[in-house]
Amino acid sequence: MNKKKIIFFDGDGTLWYPKKTKHNKHPVWIYKDKRVKRHNHNMTLIPHVLSTIRKLKKMGVMTVILSTNPSPSEIANTYLRNRVKHFKLENLFDEVHATTVEHSSKGEFILRILKERKIPKSKVLMVGDSYLWDFKQAKERGIDALLIQSKYMHEHSAVKDIKKIINKLSDIFTHI
C-alpha cells in the first residue's frame, strides 16, 4: 500500500470523548446540552491515541487535527488548542484547525492544506468517527478515509456499505 504522508484526525470522538458517554453517544451532544460545561475535565483521551500518534511521528507522517465546533472561528480554534494542550498533544500535531458546522468544511480544509503543502491525494488519510462529517467529506474529494467503530456510527444508513472501519486508533497501521 502507498505510504501516507499526512493523516487528518477528527478530534471529538476520534482522539478524545466525553467521559460520561464514551463511544455510546455521538460527542456532538456536549455542544448542544446547555447544562454541560465543555471543560477539558469532562473529556478523556481515547486509549492508544498517544502511542499511535507518537509512532506516526517517528515514521515521518504529518498529523493534523480537523475538529468541527459550532462556536465562531476564533473561539473554536482557541477552545481546540486548549484541548490539545490539556492532553499534552501540542508537539504531536503539525496543524490544528477547528472547522465550521457545514459538512463541507473539513473537506475544504483538507484540500487547502494539500494544495499549500503540494501533497497528492494518494498520500493522504482521514480518520474520524462520523460518516457525514469525516468519512464522506474525505471520500467525496478523492481522499482515503477510515471510520472508527462506535455505537453511534450507524446513525447514517450508508455506513453499512463501508469496509474501512477500525476498532481502535492503532488499527490505522494496517491502512497506511
Secondary structure as UniProt FT lines:
FT   STRAND          6..9
FT   TURN            13..15
FT   STRAND          16..18
FT   TURN            19..21
FT   HELIX           22..24
FT   TURN            27..28
FT   HELIX           29..32
FT   TURN            34..35
FT   HELIX           40..42
FT   STRAND          43..45
FT   TURN            47..48
FT   HELIX           49..58
FT   TURN            59..60
FT   STRAND          62..68
FT   HELIX           73..86
FT   TURN            87..88
FT   HELIX           90..92
FT   STRAND          95..99
FT   HELIX           104..117
FT   HELIX           121..123
FT   STRAND          124..128
FT   HELIX           131..135
FT   HELIX           136..139
FT   TURN            140..142
FT   STRAND          144..148
FT   TURN            151..152
FT   HELIX           153..155
FT   HELIX           157..161
FT   STRAND          165..166
FT   HELIX           169..174
//
